[in-house]
Amino acid sequence: MNISTDETTADSPDVIIREMSDFLAGTVKGPGKEPHDFQFITRDNEHVRIGEFVYYSADVAGESRKIIGTVKERRLARSLPDSFLADPLTPPSTVASMIGIEGDTEIYEITVSAIGYFSRKLGSFVNPRIPPQSGDGVFLASSETLGEMLSPRTSGATGSAHIGSLLTRDAGEVPIVLSVRDVVSTHLAILASTGSGKSYTAGVFIEELMQQYNRAAVLIVDPHGEYHTLSTIQGDSQFAGNDGYQPEVKIFTPDKIKVRFSTLTEADIKYLLPEGTSDKMLHYLGQAFRSLQDRLKAEGRRDYLYNYFDLREEVQRQQYGKENEAGDGGNVSSIQGLLWRLDSRFDRDTGIFHAHDHLQLQELYRPGRVTILQLSDIEQHEQQVIVGTLLRRINKARMMTTREEATSGENFLDYPVFTLLEEAHRFAPAGASVVSTHVLRQILSEGRKFGVGIGLITQRPGKLDQDVLSQCMTQIIMRIVNPIDQQTVAQSVEGAGREMLRELPALTKGQAIICGVGVNTPVMCRIRPRLTEHGGETFDAPAEWMKWHSSGESAKRTQDESPYLKPASDKKPEKIGNVRI
């Protein structure tokens, strides 16, 4: 064992392990089944756990290097005979000592997946493909060693996101810090079953983005109203900067959400029409839409702005013939049916589609501001169109700004942005044609060049479009028990992280596997506590029922009860059998 010089006590094994520079854990047995695997033998049943990091030393270009690997399998190579374990009232160690067997009786065979040595120059791992020799020592990497290797950033540095700590060590001992630049530019996926902590984890990441060392421009699409508690970030000294920086939080409730009608595409309008709209009606709608665009272009209207009634008028122009003519006498019934369907969706005073107003990008996205778009009271088809329209606008604005085609106006946005989509399978469902899917695919494949980052959160990865999921190059994966979802996740993560996925059903709330470009190597992480209150807690139904029957609540209901809820008379109810009516 190589013990550091600052060790002060050896009374506690835990203290010894923490104060060791590295800990000799076992001896190499030989290669494993896979080309990059090796096996070693150990008696340690306490520290060498699945997901733990160990290393052996190898000569690489004349320099001794620590070749780091991840423990992927454990197997009991030798143990006491079953007969020693048969009597639960007699400890096996007692039986063993009676026949002269002393000390540790279990021996474990550990399989390790080699990662490589960490290059500080490159800021990543390099695999020299030099296997260990039988008999070489295998060391448990110290927390100090792992702290330098696992995270691409230091906590509190510009571009860092302290998401938690290494699960196989004590809380906070080895911080896991993501690279915000890599996560945002190559997109993020947070995948977990209900109740595993995905929204909580997203809240932790947003807190990091709002810290004074990031000051990000963030929009959260919130279908369930879970993120309103982030509003406490505003005014919280934990997020303040020495230069006076203080993050902002802006919440748009459903009544404040507006979409300018002219930003809708032909596909958006068709998608919003009710089921049963005939192909013939859709044909006339397409003709009217294209005709309107051509006419506006010919008239030289700025940005081709128009409202619903412009399109309605163009649809009416497609009508010919008379109502009562037989044969190919006209299309009156199709046009009138189409107009009725269009009116039911767009000719509403309380609707979200407006002639001129819509949410300005500069209000939705601003460095140092998190904007929450609450969609909880909006119908799902409209939610999808809102998201699709918004993403098209932001992608267009960033493209035009980057290419210097826009230097002012609503298409000028001279900073990168990040959009987090809760319930992402609503906006890019697998095997379904949804208007928001296409624009998501485009941004996920091209957004890196223009500074448009996307984060996806879903409890059902199997229901999320696989092209969309595969483009998210950093994954935070929490407990998932559904076999289809597990298979989907396995197909979307990098090979090194795939070895850890067998641990998914065993993860508990707040534990995650993090892999991808945001970290230097896949890790098992314990998510840190949030600085703000979590808004997605499950209701305690029994407590609410008991509260309803409490004397205070009962008295309040009696006082507030409306007259029309009181009995109309004191007449006793009639009784039929055992039932009162």
Residue pairs with C-beta under 8 A, 6 or more apart in sequence:
1 20
1 23
1 24
2 20
2 21
2 22
2 24
3 16
3 19
3 20
3 21
4 19
4 20
4 21
6 19
7 16
7 19
7 20
8 19
9 15
10 16
13 46
17 23
17 47
17 140
18 143
18 173
20 142
21 142
21 144
21 145
22 55
22 139
22 140
22 141
22 142
22 145
23 47
23 139
23 140
23 142
24 137
24 138
24 139
24 140
25 40
25 42
25 44
25 47
25 48
25 54
25 138
25 139
25 140
26 40
26 41
26 42
26 43
26 44
26 48
26 110
26 137
26 138
27 40
27 41
27 42
27 135
27 136
27 137
27 138
28 38
28 39
28 40
28 56
28 132
28 133
28 134
28 135
28 136
28 137
28 138
29 38
29 39
29 40
29 41
29 109
29 134
30 38
30 39
30 134
31 37
31 38
31 39
31 131
32 38
32 39
32 111
32 112
33 111
34 113
36 113
36 114
36 127
36 129
37 72
37 111
37 112
37 113
37 114
38 56
38 69
38 111
38 112
38 114
38 131
38 132
39 109
39 110
39 111
39 112
40 54
40 109
40 110
40 112
40 138
41 77
41 107
41 108
41 109
41 110
42 48
42 107
42 108
42 110
42 138
43 104
43 106
43 107
43 108
44 108
44 140
45 106
45 108
47 140
48 54
48 71
48 74
48 108
48 110
48 140
49 71
49 74
49 168
50 71
50 72
50 73
50 74
50 503
51 70
51 71
51 167
51 168
51 500
51 503
51 523
51 524
52 70
52 71
52 140
52 168
53 68
53 69
53 70
53 71
53 140
53 141
53 146
53 150
53 168
54 68
54 69
54 71
54 110
54 112
54 138
54 139
54 140
54 141
55 66
55 67
55 68
55 69
55 138
55 139
55 141
55 145
56 66
56 67
56 69
56 132
56 136
56 137
56 138
56 139
57 64
57 65
57 66
57 67
57 136
57 137
58 64
58 65
58 67
58 117
58 128
58 130
58 132
59 65
59 130
60 117
60 128
60 130
65 117
65 128
66 117
66 118
66 139
66 141
66 145
67 114
67 115
67 116
67 117
67 128
67 130
67 132
68 114
68 115
68 116
68 117
68 118
68 125
68 141
68 149
68 521
69 112
69 113
69 114
69 115
70 112
70 113
70 115
70 496
70 499
70 500
70 521
70 522
71 110
71 111
71 112
72 111
72 112
72 113
72 499
72 500
73 110
73 111
74 108
74 109
74 110
74 111
75 108
75 109
75 110
75 111
76 106
76 107
76 108
76 109
77 107
77 108
77 109
78 105
78 106
78 107
79 105
79 106
79 107
80 92
80 95
80 96
80 101
80 105
80 106
84 92
84 95
84 96
85 92
92 105
93 105
96 102
96 105
110 138
112 138
113 496
113 499
114 127
114 131
115 125
115 127
115 496
115 521
116 125
116 126
116 127
116 128
117 125
117 126
117 128
118 124
118 125
118 126
118 148
118 149
118 520
119 125
119 126
120 148
123 152
123 520
124 152
124 520
125 149
125 520
125 521
132 138
141 149
143 169
143 173
143 174
146 166
146 169
146 174
147 174
147 175
149 520
149 521
150 166
150 174
150 176
150 519
150 520
150 521
150 523
151 175
151 176
151 177
151 178
151 519
151 520
152 177
152 178
152 179
152 182
152 518
152 519
152 520
153 159
153 160
153 161
153 177
153 178
153 179
153 180
154 160
154 177
155 162
155 175
155 177
156 162
156 213
157 213
158 213
158 214
159 179
159 180
159 181
159 213
159 214
160 177
160 178
160 179
160 180
160 208
160 213
160 214
161 177
161 178
161 179
161 180
161 183
161 205
161 208
161 209
161 214
161 518
162 175
162 176
162 177
162 208
162 528
163 176
163 177
163 178
163 201
163 204
163 205
163 208
163 476
163 514
163 525
163 527
163 528
164 175
164 176
164 204
164 512
164 525
164 526
164 527
164 528
165 171
165 172
165 173
165 174
165 175
165 176
165 525
165 526
165 528
166 173
166 174
166 176
166 523
166 524
166 525
166 526
167 511
167 523
167 524
167 525
167 526
168 524
171 526
172 528
176 514
176 519
176 523
176 525
178 205
178 208
178 474
178 514
178 518
178 519
179 517
179 518
179 519
180 208
180 209
180 214
180 216
182 473
182 474
182 517
182 518
183 453
183 474
183 517
183 518
184 216
184 416
184 418
184 453
185 416
185 447
185 448
185 451
185 453
186 448
186 472
186 473
186 474
186 516
186 517
187 444
187 447
187 453
187 454
187 455
187 456
187 471
187 472
187 473
187 474
188 205
188 453
188 454
188 455
188 456
188 472
188 474
188 475
188 476
188 518
189 424
189 455
189 456
189 457
189 458
189 461
189 469
189 472
189 474
189 475
189 476
189 492
190 198
190 201
190 202
190 205
190 455
190 456
190 457
190 458
190 475
190 476
190 478
191 198
191 457
191 458
191 459
191 461
191 475
191 476
191 477
191 478
191 480
191 485
191 489
192 198
192 201
192 459
192 477
192 478
192 479
192 480
192 512
193 459
193 478
193 479
193 480
193 481
193 482
193 485
194 459
195 509
195 538
196 478
196 479
196 480
196 507
196 509
197 478
197 509
197 510
197 512
197 527
198 457
198 458
198 459
198 476
198 478
199 226
199 227
199 422
199 457
199 534
199 535
199 536
200 510
200 527
200 530
200 534
200 536
201 476
201 478
201 510
201 512
201 527
202 420
202 422
202 455
202 457
203 227
203 229
203 230
203 530
203 532
203 534
203 535
204 527
204 528
204 530
205 455
206 218
206 220
206 227
206 230
206 370
206 420
207 230
207 233
207 239
207 530
207 531
207 532
208 214
209 216
209 218
209 370
209 418
210 216
210 218
210 233
210 239
210 247
210 368
210 370
211 239
212 239
212 240
212 241
212 242
212 245
215 241
215 245
215 247
215 367
215 368
216 367
216 368
216 370
216 418
217 365
217 366
217 367
217 368
217 369
217 415
217 416
217 417
217 418
218 365
218 369
218 370
218 371
218 417
218 418
218 419
218 420
219 364
219 365
219 370
219 371
219 372
219 373
219 417
219 418
219 419
219 420
220 227
220 230
220 370
220 371
220 372
220 373
220 419
220 420
220 422
221 373
221 375
221 387
221 419
221 420
221 421
221 422
221 427
222 228
222 372
222 373
222 374
222 375
222 376
222 422
223 375
223 376
223 383
223 422
223 423
223 426
224 376
224 422
224 423
224 536
225 374
225 376
225 535
226 422
226 535
226 536
227 372
227 422
227 535
228 251
228 372
228 374
228 535
229 532
229 533
229 534
229 535
230 249
230 370
230 372
230 532
230 535
231 249
231 251
232 532
232 533
233 239
233 247
233 249
233 370
233 531
233 532
234 246
234 247
234 248
234 249
235 246
236 531
236 532
238 531
239 246
239 247
239 531
240 246
245 368
246 368
247 368
247 369
247 370
248 366
248 368
248 369
248 370
249 369
249 370
249 371
249 372
250 363
250 369
250 370
250 371
250 372
251 371
251 372
251 374
252 359
252 364
252 371
252 372
252 373
252 374
253 374
254 374
254 375
254 376
254 377
254 378
257 352
257 359
257 373
257 375
257 378
257 386
258 352
258 353
258 354
258 357
258 358
258 359
259 352
259 353
259 354
259 358
259 359
259 385
259 386
259 389
260 305
260 353
260 354
260 355
260 356
260 357
260 358
261 306
261 307
261 308
261 311
261 346
261 353
261 354
261 355
262 303
262 304
262 305
262 306
262 307
263 358
263 389
263 392
263 393
264 353
264 385
264 389
265 392
265 435
266 285
266 286
266 289
266 290
267 435
268 385
268 388
268 389
268 435
269 285
269 289
269 311
269 342
270 277
270 282
270 285
270 286
271 381
271 384
271 385
271 434
271 435
272 345
272 346
272 381
272 382
272 385
273 281
273 282
273 285
273 341
273 342
273 345
274 341
274 344
274 345
277 338
277 341
278 334
278 337
280 331
280 334
281 334
281 337
281 338
281 341
284 315
284 318
284 331
284 334
284 335
284 338
285 315
285 338
285 342
287 318
288 311
288 314
288 315
288 317
288 318
289 311
289 314
291 314
291 317
291 318
292 306
292 310
292 311
292 314
293 304
295 314
296 304
296 306
297 304
305 356
307 355
307 356
308 342
308 346
308 347
308 353
308 355
311 342
312 339
312 342
312 343
312 347
315 335
315 338
315 339
315 342
316 335
316 339
318 331
318 335
319 330
319 331
319 332
319 335
320 330
320 331
321 329
321 330
321 331
321 332
322 329
322 330
322 332
323 330
323 332
323 333
345 351
346 353
352 378
352 382
352 386
359 390
360 410
361 393
361 394
361 397
361 410
361 413
362 410
362 413
363 371
364 371
364 373
364 390
364 394
365 371
365 394
365 413
365 415
365 417
367 415
373 386
375 383
375 386
378 386
380 426
383 426
383 427
384 426
384 427
384 434
384 435
384 436
385 435
385 436
387 421
387 427
387 436
388 427
388 434
388 435
388 436
388 438
388 439
391 419
391 436
391 439
391 440
391 443
392 439
394 413
394 417
394 419
394 452
395 439
395 442
395 443
395 446
395 447
395 450
395 452
396 411
397 406
397 410
397 411
397 412
397 413
398 413
398 416
398 417
398 447
398 450
398 451
398 452
399 405
399 450
400 406
400 411
400 412
401 411
401 412
401 413
401 414
402 449
402 450
402 451
406 412
415 451
416 451
416 452
416 453
417 451
417 452
417 453
418 453
418 454
418 455
419 452
419 453
419 454
419 455
420 454
420 455
420 457
421 427
421 454
421 455
421 456
421 457
422 457
423 457
423 458
423 459
424 456
424 457
424 458
424 464
424 468
425 458
425 460
425 463
425 464
427 434
427 436
427 437
427 440
428 434
428 436
428 437
428 440
428 441
428 456
428 464
428 465
428 468
429 437
429 463
429 464
429 465
430 462
430 463
430 464
430 465
430 466
437 465
437 468
440 454
440 465
440 468
441 465
441 467
441 468
441 471
443 452
443 454
444 454
444 468
444 471
444 472
445 471
447 453
447 454
454 472
456 464
456 468
456 469
456 472
458 464
460 482
460 485
461 469
461 480
461 485
461 488
461 489
461 492
462 482
462 484
462 485
462 487
462 488
464 488
466 488
466 491
466 492
469 488
469 492
470 491
470 492
472 492
472 516
473 516
473 517
473 518
474 514
474 515
474 516
474 517
474 518
474 519
475 489
475 492
475 493
475 497
475 513
475 514
475 515
475 516
476 512
476 513
476 514
476 525
477 489
477 493
477 501
477 504
477 512
477 513
477 514
477 515
478 504
478 507
478 511
478 512
478 513
479 504
479 505
479 507
479 508
479 509
479 511
480 486
480 489
480 504
480 505
481 504
481 505
486 501
486 504
486 505
489 501
489 504
490 498
490 501
493 501
493 515
493 516
493 522
494 515
494 516
494 522
496 515
496 521
496 522
497 513
497 515
497 516
497 522
499 522
500 513
500 515
500 522
500 524
501 513
503 513
503 524
504 513
507 513
510 526
510 527
511 524
511 525
511 526
511 527
512 524
512 525
512 527
513 522
513 523
513 524
513 525
514 522
514 523
514 524
514 525
515 521
515 522
515 523
547 553
573 580
573 581
574 580
574 581
575 581
